[in-house]
Amino acid sequence: MNTKILFGILIITAALAAQVQGQSGCQVAIPGLYNTGVDSSGSSLPGGSADSHWSLSGTASGAAKVLSPGSMYGAWSPDTTKSAWIGVYDSSSEPTSFPYYFNETFSLAGLDPTTAVLSGTWWGDDITSIELNGHVINTITYSFTGTSWSVNDTGAESGWFNSGLNTLTVEMNSADGSYDGVRVEVTGTATSLAPQPATATATVADGYVTGAIITSGGCGYTNAPLVLIQGGGGTNATAIAVINNGIVTQLIITQAGVNYTSAPTIFIGGPPAVPAQPQSTTANAGETVSFSVTATGSPPPTYQWLFDGTNLTDNGQIIGSQSNFLTLTNVALQAIHLPLPQSNG
């Protein structure tokens, strides 16, 4: 069968890429971790609603349900604004066929799994186990008031975290079918594989940039990064960064510029990095294939895909040549070798 082998790699560019030296990954919050009974913003879900972050498997299926007050046993610790009890049904009667599982999936893409740490509190009625990717962290019987738990990639728990998708699970091992439920609070951190640049917002008065407020200090800086101020209708504002223990702690406005009608955007230099490389693929002639990539940096990197050293451009067969998602339709019978990632810094 005729095939075409595609190696999807790209060039990324960022104006300040060469101006930051020695920045490395740092501890960041693991995304996609949600306590039971809250929405994506962390606000409490009403009783009876589906908790889309926690899915059911085993002898139950679908999304877990947030328990209403009438479905909760009186000895349980009451819900808070941080978390709530969930069950298979919003009812005082729950399944008696076991085991069934409450699952939350999160990704460590772009993070070092050997540095990952999860911790929190879990409640359960009757016998429940908290697990990571099928590995049992702890098992409890009748934890009405909460039990602390944690897991990291050391000792007996080494290798429990995956580099991509991971699943945190509470297993219902046994229950009597009356007032059964679980509740979980979880936080997690890991070291990023890509630098984490600082961010800031500008303040403007009478057409001048008068200050800068640090919204995130980033981390891993060994040299003060350069600062670029753009937009806002004005020109010539400049600033310098001050770092302490690898974090940007202050921006000092060195020139206020002129004619600013709104707050400009502040870019604090962070080198371009590619934490998630495109993956090679094989396709039959005439098929459609796609490549994707994740790149980080400040200012945000731009993208340009190449073929044998020549920039690709969008046409009827090429879509997304200057984006992070490239699609090639009706591929021909030949090998395409795209160059390794580079930056213009």
Secondary structure, DSSP 4 states (H G I P E B T S, - for coil): --EEEEE--EEEE-TTGGG--S----EEEPTT---TTB-TTSPBPPTT-EEEEEEEEET--EEEEEPPGGGS-TTSPPP-SS---EESSSSSB---SS-EEEEEEEE-TTEEEEEEEEEEEEEEEEEEEEEETTEEEEEEEEEEEEEEEEEESSGGGTT-S-SSEEEEEEEEEE--SBS-EEEEEEEEEEEESS-B--EEEEEEETTEEEEEEEEE--B--SSPPBEEEE-TT-EEEEEEEEEETTEEEEEEEEEEEE--SSPPEEEE-EEEEEEE----EEEETT--EEEE-EEEEESPPEEEEEETTEE---SSSEE-TTSSEEEE-S--SS-EEPPPP----
